[in-house]
Amino acid sequence: MEQEKFSEKLITRIIQVAGYLSILYIGLICIFLLREGLPALYNVSLSDLIETRWYPIESYYGIVPLLLGSITITIGAILIAVPLGVGTAIYISEIAPKWMREVLKPLVEILAGFPSVVMGFIGILVLSPFLREYLNLPTGLTALAGSILLGWAAIPTIVSISEDAINSVPRSYREAALALGATKWETIWGVTVPAARSGVITAVMLGIGRVIGETMTVMMVTGNAPTMPLGLDAFFKPVRTMTATIASEMGEVANGSEHYQVLFFIGIVLFVFSLIINILAFRFSSRRLKRSERLLS
């Protein structure tokens, strides 16, 4: 008995230490980013940072094209991933027979572990030539190619979390709707999915976080042109994202130079975006947990 209590206390302490270390690592990363990136605000004026031209060789450090490039690809990826991801989660949870569910869930998990470099190679060798030929584009290395591949990368996250949210809806909700004469589809779209709304929104938020932090895939298939992606045809033109800029240029800059500091400032912007997305996802997830607790009580 005493040995079991000792083991429980030991495991509890290990988990606590792991949690504290996670907080410590995040804090150290934040301090490092601020130390390296904030000097950019002293050496480069804010008006220069919000310019529309990125050409560091001639001291043009406008990060707006990079920011808009990341936003464009993120929007495109979410437009692709959300309907496919949520639809797949609904199918697995509510419609698919047991044997199909046992096949689809492992496939989704395998998709989640697909290396981003491999996705980039597929984009270069297959997707980009296809888009160039069938859409009659000058180049297939466009924001659309990046959006499609990042949508592919975000689908497993959205499917997994949305499915958990849908499965957590009490069975009595479905039974009550069916007893009132609703069809199976009316029950799914009018009762089950709205009841799991906060969990689905959490899945979408985490999918956005997965997309906005991707580096290798977008660096390989988006063309890496720091142009302003404005207009409806922005998806059919090359763009450059913040992550791709950091990855492609950090190894070539002098330590402590203006260019070096601006790249770290871009890292701060990315960190803030990721932090906001995770906070929103946590809020929606907490709301879902509180709702579940009220239902159980």
C-alpha positions in Angstrom: 0.0 0.0 0.0 2.8 2.4 0.9 4.6 1.5 -2.2 1.5 2.3 -4.3 1.2 5.7 -2.6 4.9 6.4 -3.2 4.5 5.5 -6.9 1.5 7.8 -7.2 3.4 10.7 -5.6 6.4 10.1 -7.8 4.4 10.1 -11.0 2.5 13.2 -9.8 5.9 15.0 -9.2 7.2 13.9 -12.6 4.1 15.3 -14.3 4.4 18.6 -12.3 8.1 19.0 -13.2 7.3 18.3 -16.9 4.6 21.0 -16.8 6.9 23.5 -15.1 9.6 22.8 -17.7 7.2 23.4 -20.5 6.3 26.8 -19.1 10.0 27.5 -18.6 10.9 26.6 -22.1 8.2 28.8 -23.6 9.3 31.6 -21.4 12.9 31.2 -22.5 11.8 31.1 -26.1 9.8 34.3 -25.6 12.8 36.1 -23.9 15.2 35.0 -26.7 12.8 36.3 -29.4 12.3 39.6 -27.6 16.0 40.0 -27.0 17.0 39.4 -30.6 13.9 41.0 -32.3 13.0 44.1 -30.4 16.2 46.0 -31.4 14.7 46.0 -34.9 12.3 48.7 -33.7 15.2 50.9 -32.8 17.4 50.4 -35.9 14.5 50.2 -38.4 11.7 52.7 -38.2 8.1 51.3 -37.8 7.1 53.1 -41.1 9.8 51.0 -42.9 8.6 47.8 -41.3 5.0 48.4 -42.6 6.1 49.1 -46.1 5.1 46.9 -49.0 8.6 46.0 -50.3 10.8 43.3 -48.9 14.4 43.6 -50.4 16.9 43.4 -47.5 19.9 43.9 -49.8 18.9 47.5 -50.3 17.5 47.8 -46.7 13.9 47.5 -47.6 12.3 45.6 -44.7 8.6 45.9 -45.3 7.0 42.8 -43.7 3.4 43.5 -45.0 3.8 41.3 -48.2 5.1 38.5 -45.9 2.2 38.9 -43.5 -0.4 39.1 -46.2 1.2 36.0 -47.9 0.8 34.0 -44.7 -2.8 35.2 -44.2 -3.7 34.4 -47.9 -2.4 30.8 -47.7 -3.9 30.3 -44.3 -7.4 31.5 -45.5 -7.1 29.2 -48.6 -6.0 26.2 -46.5 -8.8 26.7 -44.0 -11.4 27.0 -46.8 -10.2 23.6 -48.0 -9.6 21.9 -44.7 -12.7 22.9 -42.7 -15.4 21.4 -44.9 -13.4 18.3 -45.6 -12.2 17.9 -42.0 -15.6 18.5 -40.4 -17.4 16.4 -43.0 -15.0 13.5 -42.5 -15.4 13.8 -38.7 -19.2 13.7 -39.0 -19.0 10.7 -41.4 -16.7 8.7 -39.1 -18.7 9.6 -35.9 -22.3 9.4 -37.1 -22.6 7.6 -40.5 -19.7 5.2 -41.2 -20.2 1.5 -40.3 -17.8 0.1 -37.7 -15.5 -1.6 -40.3 -15.2 1.7 -42.2 -14.5 3.6 -39.0 -11.7 1.2 -38.1 -10.1 1.9 -41.5 -10.5 5.6 -41.7 -9.2 6.6 -38.3 -5.8 5.0 -38.8 -5.6 6.5 -42.2 -6.2 10.0 -40.7 -3.6 9.4 -38.1 -1.1 8.3 -40.8 -1.9 11.5 -42.7 -1.1 13.6 -39.6 2.4 12.2 -39.5 3.2 12.9 -43.1 6.5 14.8 -43.3 6.2 18.3 -44.6 9.2 17.9 -46.9 7.5 14.9 -48.6 4.4 17.1 -49.1 6.6 19.7 -50.6 8.1 17.2 -53.1 4.6 16.0 -54.1 3.7 19.7 -54.6 6.7 20.4 -56.8 6.5 17.2 -58.9 2.7 16.7 -59.1 0.5 19.5 -57.9 2.4 22.5 -59.3 2.7 21.1 -62.9 -1.0 20.1 -62.8 -2.1 23.6 -61.7 0.1 25.3 -64.3 -1.2 23.1 -67.1 -4.9 23.0 -66.4 -5.3 26.5 -65.1 -3.0 28.0 -67.8 -0.8 29.7 -65.3 2.8 31.1 -65.9 3.9 28.9 -62.9 2.3 26.4 -60.7 4.3 27.6 -57.7 1.5 29.7 -56.3 -0.5 30.5 -53.2 -3.1 28.0 -54.4 -0.6 25.2 -54.3 0.5 26.1 -50.8 -3.2 26.4 -49.7 -4.0 22.9 -51.0 -1.0 21.2 -49.3 -1.5 23.1 -46.0 -5.2 22.2 -46.1 -4.1 18.6 -46.5 -1.8 19.1 -43.4 -4.6 20.6 -41.3 -7.3 18.0 -42.1 -6.0 15.4 -39.5 -6.1 17.9 -36.7 -9.6 19.1 -37.5 -10.9 15.6 -38.0 -9.5 14.2 -34.8 -10.7 17.0 -32.5 -14.0 17.5 -34.3 -14.7 13.8 -34.0 -14.0 13.8 -30.2 -16.4 16.8 -29.9 -19.2 15.1 -31.8 -18.7 11.9 -29.8 -19.0 13.8 -26.6 -22.5 15.0 -27.4 -24.9 12.9 -25.2 -26.8 10.2 -27.0 -30.0 11.4 -25.4 -29.8 14.5 -27.7 -30.0 12.2 -30.8 -32.6 10.0 -29.4 -34.8 13.0 -28.5 -34.5 14.4 -32.0 -35.4 11.1 -33.6 -38.3 10.6 -31.2 -39.7 14.0 -32.3 -39.7 12.8 -36.0 -36.4 14.3 -37.2 -34.5 12.3 -39.9 -31.0 11.2 -39.3 -29.6 14.1 -41.4 -31.8 16.6 -39.6 -30.5 15.2 -36.3 -26.9 15.5 -37.4 -27.1 19.1 -38.8 -29.8 20.4 -36.4 -28.8 18.8 -33.1 -25.4 17.0 -33.0 -23.2 19.4 -34.8 -24.6 22.6 -33.1 -24.1 20.9 -29.7 -20.5 20.2 -30.6 -19.9 23.7 -32.0 -17.4 24.8 -29.5 -15.3 21.7 -30.0 -15.4 22.1 -33.8 -14.3 25.7 -33.5 -11.5 24.6 -31.3 -10.5 22.1 -34.0 -10.5 24.9 -36.6 -8.4 27.2 -34.4 -5.8 24.5 -33.9 -5.9 23.7 -37.6 -5.1 27.4 -38.3 -2.2 27.2 -35.8 -0.9 24.1 -37.7 -1.1 26.0 -41.0 0.3 29.3 -40.0 3.5 27.7 -38.5 4.3 25.4 -41.5 7.6 26.2 -43.2 9.1 23.6 -45.5 5.9 23.0 -47.6 5.2 26.6 -48.3 8.9 27.4 -49.0 8.9 24.7 -51.7 5.6 25.3 -53.5 4.6 29.0 -53.2 7.3 30.6 -55.4 8.8 32.7 -52.6 8.1 36.0 -54.3 7.5 38.8 -51.7 4.8 40.5 -53.7 1.5 42.0 -52.4 -1.2 39.3 -52.7 -4.1 41.7 -53.5 -7.2 40.9 -55.5 -9.1 37.8 -56.3 -6.3 36.4 -58.4 -3.8 36.4 -55.4 -4.2 32.7 -55.1 -2.9 32.2 -58.6 0.4 34.1 -58.1 3.6 33.3 -56.2 3.8 34.6 -52.6 6.1 34.4 -49.7 5.2 33.7 -46.1 6.8 34.8 -42.9 8.0 31.3 -42.0 9.5 30.7 -45.4 11.4 34.0 -45.2 12.9 33.2 -41.8 13.9 29.7 -43.0 15.4 30.8 -46.3 17.3 33.9 -45.1 18.3 33.3 -41.5 21.4 31.2 -42.5 22.8 34.0 -44.7 22.6 37.0 -42.5 25.3 38.5 -40.3 24.6 38.0 -36.6 23.3 41.3 -35.0 22.7 43.0 -38.3 19.4 44.9 -39.2 18.3 42.0 -41.4 19.0 39.5 -38.6 16.9 41.6 -36.1 14.0 42.0 -38.6 13.9 38.3 -39.1 13.6 37.8 -35.4 10.9 40.5 -35.3 9.0 38.5 -37.9 9.4 35.6 -35.4 7.8 37.7 -32.7 4.9 38.4 -35.0 4.5 34.7 -35.6 4.7 33.9 -31.9 2.0 36.4 -31.1 -0.2 35.0 -33.8 0.3 31.5 -32.5 -0.3 32.6 -29.0 -3.6 34.3 -29.9 -4.8 31.3 -31.8 -4.0 28.9 -28.9 -5.7 31.2 -26.4 -8.8 31.3 -28.4 -8.7 27.5 -28.9 -8.3 27.1 -25.1 -11.2 29.3 -24.4 -13.5 27.4 -26.7 -12.2 24.1 -25.3 -12.8 25.3 -21.7 -16.3 26.3 -22.7 -17.0 22.8 -24.1 -15.7 21.2 -20.9 -17.9 23.4 -18.7 -20.9 22.5 -20.8 -20.1 18.8 -20.5 -19.8 19.1 -16.7 -23.2 20.9 -16.5 -24.8 18.1 -18.6 -23.3 15.4 -16.4 -24.4 17.2 -13.2 
